[in-house]
């Protein structure tokens, strides 16, 4: 029996909702796809019609969180803010959205790094993030940001995410300090202006 697009969407959303609940209780690496399928009330094999791997499921959840953060960031943007401030506000909004999903963020890191597969959900997630960063850089410069600036942003973003996921400082101030330095560096490169030799980052 064929199911409608509406039914497919409902099953997909149910899988994501149940996976999010399970991942909130336990390390995603310790949750099996069989458990997710059972919680979503579908056959184990059916799960793979929607998400080919557990990694894709984790990345889809992370991507949804980041998209909500992007919407929040856009709603809060201030006219006249410097590029450094905008980049800081973007990542801060993302970390705020992910506050209850640190284990999920950690589980996604290996799939987002430079040695990961270049396609699939990870590539879509990376492309969305970098498109927004390129847009921000373009509003502060007459030229598009150089490719190496976007590559560096992504590497530093993953580093900040990794640091944040294990940050034990009382209010995350260690992460915020790291983020401040990171966004200053990326903003310099994003504007295409070289930093004078010996200048502090």
Secondary structure by P-SEA (a helix, b strand, c coil): ccccaaaaaaaaaaaaaaaaaaaaacccccccaaaaaaaacccaaaaaaccccaaaaaaaaaaaaaaaaaaaaaaaccccccaaaaaaaaaaaaaaaacccaaaaaaaccccccccccccaaaaaaaaaaaaaaaaaaaaccccccaaaaaaaaaaaaaaaaaaaccccccaaaaaaaaaaaaaaaaaaaacccccccccc
